[in-house]
């Protein structure tokens, strides 16, 4: 049994069988008749500490734990897959425009830069208002917390 979200392509949750010695079975796909319970785990290496009985109810609890303890926080920072696809397509189309009509591309990119800057400031302000630290903001942007703070502090209410 696996759990997935299209917005978390690098994460697949599963009910890891717990062996009688307390260790997890080596893989979610390995079936063993001697497992004594389940533990929530993810393909990224995350594993919950809590263990549940080897029952259908235990498996359901494991799924809930994966979603509530692991996936939910990841989804908060994961852009919707549909928007990522659209963004990739737009980037590809603009690259083509740059090659064919550079002045038209320049006009379009100037417009994008204007609304992108405003949206970026709003997103940072929203993240800070919901409790994100400067470290977390910097991490998702690929910059240091100091850089994030220096760049956006004027746009965030203290």
Number of C-alpha atoms within 10 A of each C-alpha: 11 14 17 16 14 11 18 16 10 11 20 18 26 24 30 29 31 22 17 12 8 12 11 19 17 12 13 17 13 9 12 11 7 11 19 17 20 26 25 26 28 22 14 10 9 13 20 15 8 10 20 20 17 17 12 11 11 17 23 14 19 26 21 15 21 24 19 11 14 19 22 13 11 14 14 10 14 15 12 13 14 11 11 13 11 11 12 12 12 12 12 12 12 19 14 13 16 15 10 11 12 14 12 13 18 14 10 13 14 12 11 11 11 10 10 13 11 11 12 12 17 15 14 22 20 14 18 17 13 9 9 13 14 20 16 18 22 17 13 11 12 11 13 16 17 11 15 19 18 11 11 15 15 11 13 16 9 8
